Amino acid sequence: MTLAGKHALVTGGGTGIGLGIARALADAGAEVTITGRRIEVLRDAAKGQPRLHAAVMDVTDADAVSEVIAQAADARGPISICVANAGIAEGRSIHKTDPEFWRRTMATNLDGAYLTIRSALGTLRGADWGRMIAMSSIAGTRGLKGAPAYSASKFGLIGLIKSLSMDFAGTGITCNAICPAYVETEIIDRNVTSIQARTGMDADAARALMVDLNPHGRLITVDEIVAAAMWLVGPGSGSTNGQAIEISGGVM
């Protein structure tokens, strides 16, 4: 597979799943704009990778999203591959979910993806090929105990993708969501710290809580998520549209 001549955008592209996907896209020949809020992280990610291009962008800022994506398209062409990956993952019970926390979760996970995908699609008017991928979660298909705001944001993201898939059916532009369970990233480390603070568990026990929620008894690797994303942008994926692809290690 070659993606030479394609321009891809990956939000949250400086670490974890986003960086893994960005590197794979670049290795396949695409020019890849990676965005995030910390320029030093993005520059480190792009170091030694001539096809990775760093750009600071806060997905909760509508004007910034529009401006940065327009500048990236001017520099490297229409964004034919968009991976809306930026997000936050924090669990709170409904009684501890104040309006500020609710809005911050929605603004990042759902509004941020909407703003990103809308701007990316705006660069593709009249195009006959495009791939929009949103990083949802298994929590967006089944819910997650103790995380109503996070789950609602990820359910909403799947609804957005399914609607867009119908809007663009037959155009050559597909829209799909990837829904992982617990993945071995920095988020796991942060969750371990959070669980320890709330429960007094040691780090191993806190980590085991998340590992045990994956039916196959291990954390999913970033490479497994990358493989799914690369399939969605590769040959033979044109009839896969409007799907919420679960990568969870089994039925949950």
C-alpha positions as CSV (number, residue, x, y, z in Angstrom):
1,M,0.0,0.0,0.0
2,T,1.2,3.5,-0.8
3,L,-0.3,6.7,0.4
4,A,2.0,8.9,-1.6
5,G,0.4,12.2,-2.6
6,K,-2.1,12.0,0.3
7,H,-2.3,14.5,3.2
8,A,-3.3,13.1,6.5
9,L,-4.3,14.9,9.7
10,V,-4.0,13.3,13.2
11,T,-5.1,15.2,16.2
12,G,-3.5,14.2,19.5
13,G,-0.7,13.0,17.2
14,G,2.2,13.6,19.5
15,T,1.8,10.5,21.8
16,G,0.2,7.1,22.1
17,I,-2.3,5.9,19.5
18,G,-2.2,9.1,17.6
19,L,1.6,9.0,17.1
20,G,1.5,5.3,16.2
21,I,-1.1,6.0,13.4
22,A,0.8,9.1,12.3
23,R,4.0,7.3,11.9
24,A,2.4,4.4,10.0
25,L,0.7,6.9,7.6
26,A,4.0,8.6,7.0
27,D,5.8,5.3,6.5
28,A,3.2,4.5,3.8
29,G,4.1,7.8,2.0
30,A,1.5,10.3,3.3
31,E,2.4,13.8,4.4
32,V,1.0,13.9,8.0
33,T,0.1,16.9,10.0
34,I,0.1,16.1,13.7
35,T,-1.6,18.4,16.2
36,G,-1.8,18.8,19.9
37,R,-1.5,21.5,22.6
38,R,2.2,21.0,23.4
39,I,4.6,22.1,20.7
40,E,7.6,20.4,22.4
41,V,5.9,17.0,22.4
42,L,4.9,17.4,18.8
43,R,8.4,18.5,17.7
44,D,9.9,15.5,19.5
45,A,7.5,13.2,17.8
46,A,8.3,14.7,14.4
47,K,12.1,14.7,14.9
48,G,13.8,12.6,12.2
49,Q,10.4,12.0,10.5
50,P,10.4,14.3,7.4
51,R,6.8,13.5,6.5
52,L,5.5,14.5,10.0
53,H,4.6,18.1,10.4
54,A,3.8,19.6,13.8
55,A,1.1,22.2,14.4
56,V,-0.2,23.4,17.8
57,M,-4.0,23.1,17.8
58,D,-6.5,22.9,20.7
59,V,-9.5,21.0,19.4
60,T,-11.8,22.8,21.7
61,D,-11.1,26.2,20.0
62,A,-13.2,26.4,16.9
63,D,-11.3,29.3,15.4
64,A,-8.0,27.6,16.0
65,V,-9.2,24.4,14.4
66,S,-10.4,26.1,11.3
67,E,-7.3,28.2,10.9
68,V,-4.7,25.4,11.5
69,I,-6.5,23.0,9.2
70,A,-6.8,25.6,6.5
71,Q,-3.1,26.4,6.8
72,A,-2.1,22.7,6.7
73,A,-4.3,22.2,3.6
74,D,-2.7,25.2,1.9
75,A,0.8,23.8,2.6
76,R,0.2,20.1,1.9
77,G,-3.1,19.8,0.0
78,P,-6.6,18.7,0.9
79,I,-6.9,16.5,4.0
80,S,-8.0,13.2,2.5
81,I,-7.3,11.2,5.7
82,C,-8.5,12.7,9.0
83,V,-8.0,10.9,12.3
84,A,-9.9,12.6,15.1
85,N,-8.0,11.1,17.9
86,A,-7.6,13.9,20.5
87,G,-9.5,13.2,23.7
88,I,-9.5,13.0,27.5
89,A,-10.3,9.9,29.5
90,E,-11.3,10.5,33.1
91,G,-14.0,8.7,35.1
92,R,-16.2,10.3,37.7
93,S,-19.5,9.2,39.2
94,I,-22.5,11.2,38.2
95,H,-22.6,12.9,41.7
96,K,-19.0,14.1,41.2
97,T,-19.6,15.2,37.6
98,D,-20.2,18.9,37.9
99,P,-21.2,21.0,34.8
100,E,-17.6,22.2,34.3
101,F,-16.3,18.6,34.1
102,W,-19.1,17.5,31.8
103,R,-18.6,20.4,29.4
104,R,-14.8,19.9,29.3
105,T,-15.3,16.2,28.4
106,M,-17.8,17.0,25.7
107,A,-15.8,19.9,24.4
108,T,-12.7,17.8,23.9
109,N,-14.1,14.3,23.0
110,L,-17.2,15.2,21.0
111,D,-17.1,18.9,20.0
112,G,-13.4,18.6,19.1
113,A,-13.9,15.7,16.8
114,Y,-16.9,17.5,15.1
115,L,-14.8,20.6,14.6
116,T,-11.9,18.7,13.2
117,I,-13.9,16.5,10.8
118,R,-16.0,19.4,9.6
119,S,-12.9,21.4,8.7
120,A,-11.2,18.5,7.1
121,L,-14.2,17.7,5.0
122,G,-14.3,21.4,4.0
123,T,-10.9,20.8,2.2
124,L,-12.4,17.9,0.2
125,R,-15.2,19.5,-1.7
126,G,-15.6,17.6,-5.0
127,A,-13.1,14.9,-4.0
128,D,-13.8,11.3,-4.8
129,W,-11.8,9.7,-2.0
130,G,-11.4,10.4,1.7
131,R,-11.2,8.6,5.0
132,M,-12.6,10.1,8.2
133,I,-11.7,8.1,11.3
134,A,-12.8,9.0,14.8
135,M,-11.3,7.4,17.9
136,S,-14.2,6.4,20.0
137,S,-14.1,3.7,22.7
138,I,-15.7,0.5,23.8
139,A,-17.3,2.8,26.4
140,G,-19.1,4.4,23.4
141,T,-20.9,1.1,22.6
142,R,-21.7,-0.3,26.0
143,G,-21.0,2.4,28.6
144,L,-18.4,2.4,31.3
145,K,-19.3,2.1,35.0
146,G,-18.3,5.3,36.8
147,A,-17.7,7.3,33.7
148,P,-21.0,8.7,32.4
149,A,-19.5,11.8,30.8
150,Y,-16.8,9.9,29.0
151,S,-19.2,7.3,27.8
152,A,-21.8,9.8,26.6
153,S,-19.1,11.7,24.7
154,K,-18.0,8.5,22.9
155,F,-21.5,7.4,22.2
156,G,-22.1,10.8,20.6
157,L,-19.0,10.4,18.5
158,I,-20.3,7.2,17.0
159,G,-23.6,8.9,16.3
160,L,-21.8,11.7,14.4
161,I,-19.8,9.1,12.4
162,K,-22.9,7.1,11.5
163,S,-24.8,10.2,10.3
164,L,-21.8,11.5,8.2
165,S,-21.4,8.1,6.6
166,M,-24.9,8.4,5.2
167,D,-24.4,12.0,4.2
168,F,-21.3,11.0,2.1
169,A,-22.3,7.5,1.0
170,G,-21.4,7.0,-2.7
171,T,-18.9,9.9,-2.8
172,G,-15.8,7.8,-2.1
173,I,-15.5,9.4,1.3
174,T,-16.0,7.0,4.2
175,C,-16.5,7.7,7.9
176,N,-15.8,5.1,10.6
177,A,-15.1,4.9,14.3
178,I,-12.5,2.7,16.1
179,C,-13.6,1.6,19.6
180,P,-10.8,0.2,21.7
181,A,-11.0,-1.2,25.2
182,Y,-8.0,-0.5,27.5
183,V,-4.8,0.2,25.4
184,E,-1.3,0.3,26.7
185,T,-0.7,4.1,26.6
186,E,0.2,6.9,29.0
187,I,-3.5,7.1,29.8
188,I,-3.2,3.8,31.6
189,D,-0.5,5.3,33.8
190,R,-2.6,8.3,34.6
191,N,-5.6,6.0,35.4
192,V,-3.4,4.0,37.7
193,T,-2.5,7.1,39.6
194,S,-6.1,8.2,39.8
195,I,-7.3,4.8,41.0
196,Q,-4.6,4.7,43.7
197,A,-5.6,8.2,44.9
198,R,-9.3,7.2,45.1
199,T,-9.0,3.7,46.6
200,G,-5.6,3.4,48.2
201,M,-4.7,0.4,46.0
202,D,-1.1,-0.3,45.1
203,A,-0.1,0.3,41.4
204,D,-0.2,-3.4,40.4
205,A,-3.7,-3.8,41.8
206,A,-4.9,-0.6,40.1
207,R,-3.5,-1.7,36.8
208,A,-5.0,-5.2,37.1
209,L,-8.5,-3.6,37.4
210,M,-8.1,-2.4,33.8
211,V,-6.3,-5.4,32.4
212,D,-9.1,-7.7,33.8
213,L,-11.8,-5.7,32.0
214,N,-10.3,-6.8,28.7
215,P,-11.8,-10.3,28.0
216,H,-8.4,-11.7,26.7
217,G,-6.7,-10.6,30.0
218,R,-4.2,-8.2,28.6
219,L,-3.9,-4.6,27.5
220,I,-4.4,-3.9,23.8
221,T,-1.2,-2.7,22.0
222,V,-1.0,0.5,20.1
223,D,0.1,-1.5,17.0
224,E,-3.3,-3.3,17.0
225,I,-5.1,0.0,16.8
226,V,-2.7,1.2,14.1
227,A,-3.4,-1.9,12.1
228,A,-7.2,-1.2,12.1
229,A,-6.6,2.4,11.1
230,M,-4.3,1.4,8.2
231,W,-6.8,-1.1,7.0
232,L,-9.5,1.6,6.9
233,V,-7.3,3.8,4.7
234,G,-6.1,0.9,2.5
235,P,-7.4,-0.9,-0.6
236,G,-10.5,-2.9,-0.1
237,S,-12.0,-0.7,2.6
238,G,-14.3,1.4,0.4
239,S,-17.5,-0.5,1.4
240,T,-16.7,-0.2,5.2
241,N,-18.6,2.9,6.2
242,G,-20.5,4.1,9.3
243,Q,-19.0,1.3,11.4
244,A,-18.0,1.3,15.1
245,I,-15.1,-1.2,15.0
246,E,-14.6,-2.8,18.4
247,I,-11.0,-3.8,19.4
248,S,-11.6,-5.2,22.8
249,G,-10.2,-8.7,23.0
250,G,-13.6,-10.3,22.9
251,V,-17.2,-9.7,23.7
252,M,-17.5,-7.4,26.7
